[in-house]
Amino acid sequence: MLFFRLVFLFMAGSVGGWIIELFFRRFFSAKKWINPGFLNGPYLPMYGFGTLLLYGACFIPLPRWVLVLLLIVALTLLEYVTGLIFIKGLKIKLWDYSARWGNVQGIICPLFSLLWGCIAAAFVYLLFDPLHAAAVWAAENVWMIFLIGAFIGVFIADLCVSFEVSLKIRKAAAQFKAAVHYEELKAALNERRAEWRQKRRFLFPFAGASLSDTVRDLLERGRERIRSVRGRGRNDKKPRGGTDGKNDSEKGGEE
């Protein structure tokens, strides 16, 4: 029964995290509806593993405030390791905090560590007891066990399909030696669909699209933006009095 209890918590955390990220992107970051995460379906595994981490930590005989502090570190570390695996291993950026103060490699930053702390505090002080009761009930209910089994099957199938897509993205991005921003890629694919008068895709965003060409175009545009910014930076550093560094009065005196 412990297995079904843990899978139920993983499912609840994954789906709940997906809903949080969906609305966060719609109203705070991207300002539009985007299917967040690596997989096609409505679940984010990182939140599922985070839920299991929170749940297990609540059984440690420590004061609650100490648990919250430890969980801030643990959840931030989980986010960092997850982001690093995707960037280094699959050349995919699932998120990017490069514009945030105090960020580390664009993967973690103090602001989101604070948000993890709020989630940890809410779980430890408010959510543990009702979620524990729900997990015990789900593990003893035949219909919930059936639902959990169906979730496992769909999740594994989605994981296999998404991993195959990630390998294609990695192959297409290999020549650029850069990671692909996942959400920008989804947006670029929908732009192509609009040009071809095809329907936008929310679920299964990579289906029926020229993935390799879109990845190359996206990274090439990113490279061009970097060149443009560097070019402007060099122009701003040049003296305005002429290419030889002398101002107009000095030129007039020489003449």
Secondary structure, 3 states (H helix, E strand, C coil): CHHHHHHHHHHHHHHHHHHHHHHHHHHCCCCCCCCCCCCCCCCCHHHHHHHHHHHHHCCCCCCHHHHHHHHHHHHHHHHHHHHHHHHHHHCEECCCCCCCCCCECCCECHHHHHHHHHHHHHHHHHHHHHHHHHHHHHHHCHHHHHHHHHHHHHHHHHHHHHHHHHHHHHHHHHHHCCCEEHHHHHHHHHHHHHHCCCCCCCCCCCCCCCHHHHHHHHHHHHHHHHHHHHHHHHHHHCCCCCCCCCCHHHHHHHC
